[in-house]
């Protein structure tokens, strides 16, 4: 006749099976918790990354404007220095801008479209 399992050993087997199932569920829950924390960290960093990119674009625009202003300033400074120190440039500027000319000199100018 076949022997029946002892009630204590069947209870132990059942408890071991439950323990394995609980360990497996705990592992799955822990993995899901870790994934959710990682997703939360990434999601919280996205707006900051977008703001950083916007600030970089704004900085690039401001630097471009600054370069344009510096170029105009340097051009004005060079024109001023040339007017002060270069008689030929001063004469050319006077003839062009102030419509001055030497005596007995005829000047022909085409009309500019305005």
C-alpha positions in Angstrom: 0.0 0.0 0.0 1.2 3.5 -0.9 2.0 5.7 2.0 0.2 9.0 2.3 2.3 12.1 2.8 2.5 13.2 6.4 0.3 16.2 7.1 3.2 18.2 8.4 5.4 17.7 5.3 2.5 18.7 3.0 2.0 21.9 5.0 5.7 22.7 4.7 5.6 22.1 1.0 2.6 24.4 0.7 4.3 27.1 2.8 7.5 26.8 0.6 5.4 27.2 -2.5 3.7 30.3 -1.0 7.0 31.7 0.0 8.4 31.3 -3.5 5.3 33.0 -4.9 5.6 35.9 -2.4 9.3 36.3 -3.3 8.4 36.4 -7.0 5.7 38.9 -6.5 8.0 41.0 -4.3 10.6 41.0 -7.0 8.1 42.1 -9.7 6.8 44.9 -7.4 10.4 46.0 -6.6 11.2 46.1 -10.4 8.0 48.1 -11.1 8.8 50.5 -8.3 12.3 51.0 -9.7 11.0 51.6 -13.2 8.5 54.1 -12.0 11.1 56.0 -10.1 13.3 56.1 -13.2 10.5 57.2 -15.3 9.6 59.9 -12.8 13.3 61.2 -12.8 13.3 61.3 -16.6 9.9 63.1 -16.8 11.0 65.7 -14.2 14.2 66.4 -16.2 12.5 67.0 -19.6 11.1 70.5 -18.8 14.4 71.6 -17.4 16.2 70.4 -20.5 13.7 72.2 -22.8 14.2 75.4 -20.7 18.0 75.0 -21.0 17.7 74.7 -24.8 15.5 77.8 -25.0 18.0 79.8 -22.9 20.8 78.7 -25.2 18.9 79.9 -28.2 18.1 83.2 -26.5 21.8 83.6 -25.6 22.8 83.0 -29.2 20.4 85.7 -30.4 21.7 88.1 -27.8 25.3 87.4 -28.7 24.5 88.0 -32.4 22.9 91.3 -31.6 25.9 92.2 -29.5 28.2 91.4 -32.5 26.1 93.6 -34.7 26.3 96.5 -32.3 30.0 96.1 -31.9 30.5 96.1 -35.6 28.5 99.3 -36.0 30.5 100.9 -33.1 33.8 99.9 -34.7 32.6 101.2 -38.1 31.6 104.5 -36.5 34.9 104.7 -34.6 36.9 104.0 -37.7 34.9 106.7 -39.6 35.4 109.2 -36.8 39.2 108.5 -36.6 39.5 108.8 -40.4 37.6 112.2 -40.4 40.0 113.4 -37.7 43.3 112.1 -39.1 42.9 111.5 -42.8 42.5 114.7 -45.0 41.7 112.7 -48.1 38.8 110.9 -46.4 37.6 114.2 -44.9 37.6 115.8 -48.4 35.8 112.8 -49.9 33.2 112.8 -47.1 32.7 116.6 -47.5 32.2 116.3 -51.2 29.8 113.3 -50.8 27.7 114.3 -47.8 27.9 118.1 -47.7 27.8 118.7 -51.5 31.0 120.8 -51.2 33.3 121.3 -54.2 36.4 123.3 -55.2 36.0 126.5 -57.2 35.5 126.0 -61.0 34.9 122.3 -60.4 31.8 120.7 -62.0 30.2 117.8 -60.3 27.8 115.4 -62.0 25.7 113.2 -59.8 23.0 110.8 -60.8 19.8 111.1 -58.8 19.3 108.5 -56.1 16.0 106.6 -55.8 14.4 107.5 -52.5 
